[in-house]
Amino acid sequence: MPRSQNRRTIEVPVALYEELKARAAAEGTTIPAVLQALITDGKSVQEWYGEMVSLLRTVHHDVRVLCDRSESGLRPVSADPVASGL
């Protein structure tokens, strides 16, 4: 029986359930989260995390470059990337 009116119950072979359960445990998430990731985009939680870390590193680098430019007086940096020529 589903725990919510927004959920439904499905039946899967035991072997598939065990594989999903093991993957969820390895990723530190739930079986529904693993299924949703596989169905919607095929990425695991770790893959999403890796992409986010990569994007954050890029943003961090860009912010440092902008701060270095403004401190060195090379040119003023606008909050608008188009106006600042980036």
MOPAC internal coordinates of N, CA, C and O (Angstrom, degrees):
PM7 1SCF
backbone

  N    0.0000 0     0.00 0     0.00 0    0    0    0
  C    1.4486 1     0.00 0     0.00 0    1    0    0
  C    1.5279 1   109.06 1     0.00 0    2    1    0
  O    1.2310 1   119.97 1   -52.99 1    3    2    1
  N    1.3359 1   117.67 1   127.01 1    3    2    1
  C    1.4643 1   120.70 1   178.69 1    5    3    2
  C    1.5229 1   111.51 1   -62.63 1    6    5    3
  O    1.2310 1   121.07 1   -28.86 1    7    6    5
  N    1.3232 1   115.56 1   151.14 1    7    6    5
  C    1.4685 1   121.29 1  -179.63 1    9    7    6
  C    1.5240 1   112.13 1   -83.45 1   10    9    7
  O    1.2310 1   119.65 1   168.81 1   11   10    9
  N    1.3053 1   118.27 1   -11.19 1   11   10    9
  C    1.4488 1   122.12 1  -174.89 1   13   11   10
  C    1.5237 1   109.50 1  -144.77 1   14   13   11
  O    1.2310 1   120.77 1   -24.63 1   15   14   13
  N    1.3329 1   116.13 1   155.37 1   15   14   13
  C    1.4642 1   119.40 1   176.91 1   17   15   14
  C    1.5226 1   111.29 1   -70.22 1   18   17   15
  O    1.2310 1   120.20 1   166.10 1   19   18   17
  N    1.3348 1   117.23 1   -13.90 1   19   18   17
  C    1.4607 1   121.67 1   179.24 1   21   19   18
  C    1.5252 1   112.69 1   -92.60 1   22   21   19
  O    1.2310 1   120.22 1  -172.28 1   23   22   21
  N    1.3156 1   117.19 1     7.72 1   23   22   21
  C    1.4606 1   121.09 1  -178.84 1   25   23   22
  C    1.5209 1   110.00 1  -123.65 1   26   25   23
  O    1.2310 1   121.53 1   -22.17 1   27   26   25
  N    1.3256 1   114.67 1   157.83 1   27   26   25
  C    1.4669 1   121.59 1   176.47 1   29   27   26
  C    1.5153 1   108.46 1  -132.45 1   30   29   27
  O    1.2310 1   121.27 1   -22.24 1   31   30   29
  N    1.3077 1   115.18 1   157.76 1   31   30   29
  C    1.4564 1   121.47 1   178.29 1   33   31   30
  C    1.5194 1   109.19 1   -98.81 1   34   33   31
  O    1.2310 1   120.71 1   -42.57 1   35   34   33
  N    1.3293 1   116.24 1   137.43 1   35   34   33
  C    1.4613 1   120.66 1   174.86 1   37   35   34
  C    1.5243 1   108.07 1  -127.14 1   38   37   35
  O    1.2310 1   120.93 1   -21.92 1   39   38   37
  N    1.3134 1   115.83 1   158.08 1   39   38   37
  C    1.4567 1   121.13 1   176.41 1   41   39   38
  C    1.5115 1   108.53 1  -109.08 1   42   41   39
  O    1.2310 1   120.88 1   -44.90 1   43   42   41
  N    1.3256 1   115.92 1   135.10 1   43   42   41
  C    1.4589 1   122.01 1   177.02 1   45   43   42
  C    1.5244 1   107.84 1  -132.29 1   46   45   43
  O    1.2310 1   120.32 1   -24.40 1   47   46   45
  N    1.3210 1   116.99 1   155.60 1   47   46   45
  C    1.4686 1   119.25 1   176.21 1   49   47   46
  C    1.5279 1   110.04 1   -60.44 1   50   49   47
  O    1.2310 1   121.28 1   -31.56 1   51   50   49
  N    1.3166 1   115.15 1   148.44 1   51   50   49
  C    1.4644 1   121.53 1  -177.58 1   53   51   50
  C    1.5261 1   111.14 1   -56.03 1   54   53   51
  O    1.2310 1   120.05 1   138.19 1   55   54   53
  N    1.3145 1   117.51 1   -41.81 1   55   54   53
  C    1.4676 1   120.43 1  -178.72 1   57   55   54
  C    1.5276 1   110.97 1   -61.12 1   58   57   55
  O    1.2310 1   120.21 1   138.31 1   59   58   57
  N    1.3318 1   117.20 1   -41.69 1   59   58   57
  C    1.4543 1   121.02 1   178.30 1   61   59   58
  C    1.5261 1   110.60 1   -66.46 1   62   61   59
  O    1.2310 1   120.77 1   137.64 1   63   62   61
  N    1.3338 1   116.14 1   -42.36 1   63   62   61
  C    1.4623 1   119.90 1   178.60 1   65   63   62
  C    1.5299 1   110.66 1   -59.92 1   66   65   63
  O    1.2310 1   120.45 1   135.58 1   67   66   65
  N    1.3140 1   116.74 1   -44.42 1   67   66   65
  C    1.4699 1   120.40 1  -179.75 1   69   67   66
  C    1.5248 1   111.16 1   -63.50 1   70   69   67
  O    1.2310 1   120.28 1   141.74 1   71   70   69
  N    1.3305 1   117.07 1   -38.26 1   71   70   69
  C    1.4585 1   120.76 1   178.08 1   73   71   70
  C    1.5300 1   110.56 1   -65.98 1   74   73   71
  O    1.2310 1   120.42 1   136.37 1   75   74   73
  N    1.3304 1   116.81 1   -43.63 1   75   74   73
  C    1.4667 1   120.96 1   177.33 1   77   75   74
  C    1.5301 1   111.30 1   -63.61 1   78   77   75
  O    1.2310 1   121.05 1   139.00 1   79   78   77
  N    1.3063 1   115.59 1   -41.00 1   79   78   77
  C    1.4641 1   120.96 1   179.39 1   81   79   78
  C    1.5277 1   110.77 1   -62.95 1   82   81   79
  O    1.2310 1   120.36 1   136.60 1   83   82   81
  N    1.3228 1   116.92 1   -43.40 1   83   82   81
  C    1.4691 1   121.15 1   179.27 1   85   83   82
  C    1.5308 1   110.55 1   -65.80 1   86   85   83
  O    1.2310 1   120.46 1   138.45 1   87   86   85
  N    1.3177 1   116.72 1   -41.55 1   87   86   85
  C    1.4761 1   119.62 1   179.34 1   89   87   86
  C    1.5240 1   110.99 1   -65.03 1   90   89   87
  O    1.2310 1   120.76 1   137.80 1   91   90   89
  N    1.3247 1   116.15 1   -42.20 1   91   90   89
  C    1.4686 1   120.23 1   178.58 1   93   91   90
  C    1.5262 1   110.37 1   -61.97 1   94   93   91
  O    1.2310 1   120.30 1   137.90 1   95   94   93
  N    1.3159 1   117.03 1   -42.10 1   95   94   93
  C    1.4648 1   120.52 1   178.85 1   97   95   94
  C    1.5253 1   110.87 1   -64.68 1   98   97   95
  O    1.2310 1   120.32 1   138.52 1   99   98   97
  N    1.3173 1   116.99 1   -41.48 1   99   98   97
  C    1.4609 1   121.07 1  -179.64 1  101   99   98
  C    1.5297 1   111.22 1   -65.95 1  102  101   99
  O    1.2310 1   120.49 1   146.48 1  103  102  101
  N    1.3335 1   116.67 1   -33.52 1  103  102  101
  C    1.4596 1   121.02 1  -179.20 1  105  103  102
  C    1.5242 1   112.75 1   -90.22 1  106  105  103
  O    1.2310 1   120.91 1   173.86 1  107  106  105
  N    1.3188 1   115.86 1    -6.14 1  107  106  105
  C    1.4604 1   119.22 1  -179.37 1  109  107  106
  C    1.5163 1   112.83 1    68.36 1  110  109  107
  O    1.2310 1   120.91 1  -141.84 1  111  110  109
  N    1.3368 1   115.86 1    38.16 1  111  110  109
  C    1.4604 1   120.54 1  -177.76 1  113  111  110
  C    1.5244 1   109.13 1  -137.48 1  114  113  111
  O    1.2310 1   120.51 1    13.74 1  115  114  113
  N    1.3057 1   116.62 1  -166.26 1  115  114  113
  C    1.4618 1   120.99 1  -178.17 1  117  115  114
  C    1.5263 1   110.90 1  -104.94 1  118  117  115
  O    1.2310 1   121.18 1   -16.23 1  119  118  117
  N    1.3175 1   115.34 1   163.77 1  119  118  117
  C    1.4589 1   120.49 1   177.50 1  121  119  118
  C    1.5375 1   110.54 1   -62.23 1  122  121  119
  O    1.2310 1   118.61 1   135.42 1  123  122  121
  N    1.3389 1   120.25 1   -44.58 1  123  122  121
  C    1.4675 1   119.09 1   176.70 1  125  123  122
  C    1.5368 1   112.76 1   -59.53 1  126  125  123
  O    1.2310 1   119.90 1   143.87 1  127  126  125
  N    1.3184 1   117.80 1   -36.13 1  127  126  125
  C    1.4714 1   120.62 1   178.64 1  129  127  126
  C    1.5286 1   110.45 1   -66.26 1  130  129  127
  O    1.2310 1   120.33 1   140.35 1  131  130  129
  N    1.3210 1   116.97 1   -39.65 1  131  130  129
  C    1.4706 1   120.73 1   177.43 1  133  131  130
  C    1.5247 1   109.76 1   -64.26 1  134  133  131
  O    1.2310 1   120.31 1   134.17 1  135  134  133
  N    1.3150 1   117.01 1   -45.83 1  135  134  133
  C    1.4667 1   120.70 1   179.48 1  137  135  134
  C    1.5213 1   111.42 1   -61.71 1  138  137  135
  O    1.2310 1   120.43 1   135.67 1  139  138  137
  N    1.3209 1   116.78 1   -44.33 1  139  138  137
  C    1.4586 1   119.75 1   179.74 1  141  139  138
  C    1.5221 1   111.23 1   -61.49 1  142  141  139
  O    1.2310 1   120.59 1   136.81 1  143  142  141
  N    1.3229 1   116.48 1   -43.19 1  143  142  141
  C    1.4704 1   119.69 1   179.25 1  145  143  142
  C    1.5260 1   110.82 1   -63.03 1  146  145  143
  O    1.2310 1   120.16 1   136.85 1  147  146  145
  N    1.3114 1   117.31 1   -43.15 1  147  146  145
  C    1.4611 1   120.47 1  -179.14 1  149  147  146
  C    1.5319 1   112.08 1   -66.87 1  150  149  147
  O    1.2310 1   120.38 1   141.60 1  151  150  149
  N    1.3001 1   116.88 1   -38.40 1  151  150  149
  C    1.4590 1   120.70 1  -177.54 1  153  151  150
  C    1.5232 1   111.51 1   -76.58 1  154  153  151
  O    1.2310 1   120.28 1   136.67 1  155  154  153
  N    1.3178 1   117.06 1   -43.33 1  155  154  153
  C    1.4718 1   119.25 1  -173.38 1  157  155  154
  C    1.5157 1   113.35 1   -80.95 1  158  157  155
  O    1.2310 1   119.98 1   142.48 1  159  158  157
  N    1.3282 1   117.65 1   -37.52 1  159  158  157
  C    1.4616 1   117.43 1  -176.26 1  161  159  158
  C    1.5157 1   114.64 1  -146.52 1  162  161  159
  O    1.2310 1   119.80 1   174.23 1  163  162  161
  N    1.3012 1   117.98 1    -5.77 1  163  162  161
  C    1.4517 1   120.99 1   177.33 1  165  163  162
  C    1.5150 1   115.07 1    74.26 1  166  165  163
  O    1.2310 1   119.93 1  -172.97 1  167  166  165
  N    1.3415 1   117.73 1     7.03 1  167  166  165
  C    1.4589 1   120.53 1  -178.33 1  169  167  166
  C    1.5187 1   110.45 1  -100.76 1  170  169  167
  O    1.2310 1   121.26 1   -35.81 1  171  170  169
  N    1.3216 1   115.20 1   144.19 1  171  170  169
  C    1.4513 1   119.63 1   175.48 1  173  171  170
  C    1.5177 1   109.88 1   -84.85 1  174  173  171
  O    1.2310 1   120.70 1   -11.09 1  175  174  173
  N    1.3052 1   116.26 1   168.91 1  175  174  173
  C    1.4601 1   121.53 1   177.40 1  177  175  174
  C    1.5298 1   109.64 1   -58.68 1  178  177  175
  O    1.2310 1   119.97 1   138.88 1  179  178  177
  N    1.3272 1   117.65 1   -41.12 1  179  178  177
  C    1.4626 1   120.94 1   179.16 1  181  179  178
  C    1.5244 1   111.58 1   -63.22 1  182  181  179
  O    1.2310 1   120.37 1   140.86 1  183  182  181
  N    1.3262 1   116.90 1   -39.14 1  183  182  181
  C    1.4644 1   119.93 1   178.63 1  185  183  182
  C    1.5175 1   110.91 1   -64.35 1  186  185  183
  O    1.2310 1   120.35 1   137.01 1  187  186  185
  N    1.3374 1   116.94 1   -42.99 1  187  186  185
  C    1.4626 1   119.99 1   176.48 1  189  187  186
  C    1.5218 1   110.44 1   -62.17 1  190  189  187
  O    1.2310 1   120.81 1   136.11 1  191  190  189
  N    1.3249 1   116.06 1   -43.89 1  191  190  189
  C    1.4631 1   120.75 1   179.75 1  193  191  190
  C    1.5308 1   110.34 1   -60.33 1  194  193  191
  O    1.2310 1   120.38 1   135.49 1  195  194  193
  N    1.3152 1   116.89 1   -44.51 1  195  194  193
  C    1.4542 1   121.11 1   179.10 1  197  195  194
  C    1.5200 1   112.00 1   -60.01 1  198  197  195
  O    1.2310 1   120.71 1   137.99 1  199  198  197
  N    1.3356 1   116.25 1   -42.01 1  199  198  197
  C    1.4607 1   119.86 1   177.89 1  201  199  198
  C    1.5266 1   111.11 1   -64.84 1  202  201  199
  O    1.2310 1   120.53 1   138.97 1  203  202  201
  N    1.3283 1   116.58 1   -41.03 1  203  202  201
  C    1.4618 1   120.14 1   179.75 1  205  203  202
  C    1.5236 1   110.95 1   -64.84 1  206  205  203
  O    1.2310 1   120.12 1   137.81 1  207  206  205
  N    1.3190 1   117.37 1   -42.19 1  207  206  205
  C    1.4648 1   120.80 1   178.59 1  209  207  206
  C    1.5230 1   109.84 1   -61.56 1  210  209  207
  O    1.2310 1   120.31 1   137.50 1  211  210  209
  N    1.3114 1   117.01 1   -42.50 1  211  210  209
  C    1.4557 1   121.27 1   179.02 1  213  211  210
  C    1.5300 1   111.15 1   -62.06 1  214  213  211
  O    1.2310 1   120.38 1   134.88 1  215  214  213
  N    1.3200 1   116.87 1   -45.12 1  215  214  213
  C    1.4635 1   120.67 1   178.50 1  217  215  214
  C    1.5213 1   111.41 1   -63.88 1  218  217  215
  O    1.2310 1   120.38 1   139.06 1  219  218  217
  N    1.3257 1   116.88 1   -40.94 1  219  218  217
  C    1.4650 1   120.39 1   178.97 1  221  219  218
  C    1.5277 1   111.23 1   -64.59 1  222  221  219
  O    1.2310 1   120.15 1   142.08 1  223  222  221
  N    1.3130 1   117.32 1   -37.92 1  223  222  221
  C    1.4697 1   120.25 1   177.14 1  225  223  222
  C    1.5310 1   110.57 1   -63.13 1  226  225  223
  O    1.2310 1   120.82 1   138.51 1  227  226  225
  N    1.3242 1   116.03 1   -41.49 1  227  226  225
  C    1.4617 1   120.17 1   178.57 1  229  227  226
  C    1.5227 1   110.85 1   -63.27 1  230  229  227
  O    1.2310 1   120.51 1   134.55 1  231  230  229
  N    1.3242 1   116.63 1   -45.45 1  231  230  229
  C    1.4620 1   120.43 1   178.94 1  233  231  230
  C    1.5288 1   109.99 1   -62.86 1  234  233  231
  O    1.2310 1   120.19 1   136.55 1  235  234  233
  N    1.3118 1   117.24 1   -43.45 1  235  234  233
  C    1.4671 1   121.39 1   179.01 1  237  235  234
  C    1.5282 1   110.35 1   -59.05 1  238  237  235
  O    1.2310 1   120.53 1   135.57 1  239  238  237
  N    1.3142 1   116.60 1   -44.43 1  239  238  237
  C    1.4598 1   121.07 1   178.67 1  241  239  238
  C    1.5310 1   110.68 1   -61.97 1  242  241  239
  O    1.2310 1   120.81 1   133.84 1  243  242  241
  N    1.3250 1   116.07 1   -46.16 1  243  242  241
  C    1.4660 1   120.26 1  -179.25 1  245  243  242
  C    1.5215 1   111.31 1   -61.97 1  246  245  243
  O    1.2310 1   120.15 1   139.81 1  247  246  245
  N    1.3069 1   117.32 1   -40.19 1  247  246  245
  C    1.4640 1   120.91 1   178.37 1  249  247  246
  C    1.5202 1   110.17 1   -64.02 1  250  249  247
  O    1.2310 1   120.50 1   137.55 1  251  250  249
  N    1.3219 1   116.66 1   -42.45 1  251  250  249
  C    1.4716 1   119.27 1   178.73 1  253  251  250
  C    1.5284 1   110.96 1   -62.33 1  254  253  251
  O    1.2310 1   120.34 1   138.80 1  255  254  253
  N    1.3293 1   116.96 1   -41.20 1  255  254  253
  C    1.4631 1   120.69 1   178.90 1  257  255  254
  C    1.5265 1   109.64 1   -62.08 1  258  257  255
  O    1.2310 1   120.54 1   134.46 1  259  258  257
  N    1.3200 1   116.58 1   -45.54 1  259  258  257
  C    1.4610 1   120.18 1   179.62 1  261  259  258
  C    1.5248 1   111.21 1   -63.01 1  262  261  259
  O    1.2310 1   120.25 1   139.05 1  263  262  261
  N    1.3147 1   117.13 1   -40.95 1  263  262  261
  C    1.4692 1   120.93 1   178.56 1  265  263  262
  C    1.5238 1   110.40 1   -65.87 1  266  265  263
  O    1.2310 1   119.88 1   138.10 1  267  266  265
  N    1.3232 1   117.83 1   -41.90 1  267  266  265
  C    1.4647 1   121.27 1   179.08 1  269  267  266
  C    1.5254 1   110.30 1   -62.94 1  270  269  267
  O    1.2310 1   120.13 1   139.34 1  271  270  269
  N    1.3219 1   117.35 1   -40.66 1  271  270  269
  C    1.4608 1   120.87 1   179.41 1  273  271  270
  C    1.5248 1   111.01 1   -63.42 1  274  273  271
  O    1.2310 1   120.84 1   135.30 1  275  274  273
  N    1.3214 1   115.99 1   -44.70 1  275  274  273
  C    1.4534 1   118.72 1  -176.48 1  277  275  274
  C    1.5316 1   110.95 1   -70.66 1  278  277  275
  O    1.2310 1   119.31 1   146.47 1  279  278  277
  N    1.3268 1   118.92 1   -33.53 1  279  278  277
  C    1.4630 1   122.29 1   179.47 1  281  279  278
  C    1.5232 1   111.46 1   -74.45 1  282  281  279
  O    1.2310 1   120.02 1   148.33 1  283  282  281
  N    1.3319 1   117.57 1   -31.67 1  283  282  281
  C    1.4594 1   120.03 1  -178.10 1  285  283  282
  C    1.5197 1   111.87 1   -83.04 1  286  285  283
  O    1.2310 1   120.85 1   171.31 1  287  286  285
  N    1.3237 1   115.99 1    -8.69 1  287  286  285
  C    1.4521 1   119.76 1   177.48 1  289  287  286
  C    1.5154 1   113.83 1    74.79 1  290  289  287
  O    1.2310 1   119.80 1  -162.58 1  291  290  289
  N    1.3328 1   117.99 1    17.42 1  291  290  289
  C    1.4615 1   119.85 1  -179.93 1  293  291  290
  C    1.5264 1   111.15 1   -63.68 1  294  293  291
  O    1.2310 1   120.87 1   134.76 1  295  294  293
  N    1.3001 1   115.94 1   -45.24 1  295  294  293
  C    1.4464 1   121.04 1   175.79 1  297  295  294
  C    1.5214 1   108.13 1  -167.47 1  298  297  295
  O    1.2310 1   119.85 1   -29.99 1  299  298  297
  N    1.3065 1   117.89 1   150.01 1  299  298  297
  C    1.4621 1   119.40 1   178.34 1  301  299  298
  C    1.5227 1   110.08 1   -67.85 1  302  301  299
  O    1.2310 1   120.94 1   -32.97 1  303  302  301
  N    1.2873 1   115.82 1   147.03 1  303  302  301
  C    1.4584 1   121.10 1  -178.74 1  305  303  302
  C    1.5135 1   108.64 1  -110.49 1  306  305  303
  O    1.2310 1   120.86 1   -55.80 1  307  306  305
  N    1.3080 1   115.96 1   124.20 1  307  306  305
  C    1.4511 1   121.81 1   178.58 1  309  307  306
  C    1.5215 1   109.24 1   -86.98 1  310  309  307
  O    1.2310 1   120.91 1   -25.44 1  311  310  309
  N    1.3097 1   115.87 1   154.56 1  311  310  309
  C    1.4659 1   120.37 1   175.51 1  313  311  310
  C    1.5243 1   109.72 1   -69.41 1  314  313  311
  O    1.2310 1   120.30 1   161.40 1  315  314  313
  N    1.2988 1   117.03 1   -18.60 1  315  314  313
  C    1.4635 1   122.31 1   179.87 1  317  315  314
  C    1.5331 1   108.59 1   -92.46 1  318  317  315
  O    1.2310 1   119.61 1   -67.29 1  319  318  317
  N    1.3569 1   118.35 1   112.71 1  319  318  317
  C    1.4532 1   120.16 1  -176.92 1  321  319  318
  C    1.5219 1   113.86 1   -60.53 1  322  321  319
  O    1.2310 1   119.82 1   149.65 1  323  322  321
  N    1.3315 1   117.95 1   -30.35 1  323  322  321
  C    1.4612 1   120.20 1   178.96 1  325  323  322
  C    1.5345 1   109.48 1   -69.42 1  326  325  323
  O    1.2310 1   120.65 1   135.71 1  327  326  325
  N    1.3312 1   116.36 1   -44.29 1  327  326  325
  C    1.4642 1   121.16 1  -178.76 1  329  327  326
  C    1.5343 1   111.26 1   -66.59 1  330  329  327
  O    1.2310 1   120.38 1   149.05 1  331  330  329
  N    1.3450 1   116.88 1   -30.95 1  331  330  329
  C    1.4663 1   119.50 1  -178.27 1  333  331  330
  C    1.5328 1   111.98 1   -86.00 1  334  333  331
  O    1.2310 1   119.96 1   175.83 1  335  334  333
  N    1.3209 1   117.68 1    -4.17 1  335  334  333
  C    1.4656 1   120.80 1   176.45 1  337  335  334
  C    1.5014 1   113.89 1    83.66 1  338  337  335
  O    1.2310 1   119.74 1  -158.97 1  339  338  337
  N    1.3218 1   118.11 1    21.03 1  339  338  337
  C    1.4760 1   120.26 1  -179.79 1  341  339  338
  C    1.4958 1   110.79 1   -92.50 1  342  341  339
  O    1.2310 1   120.10 1   180.00 1  343  342  341

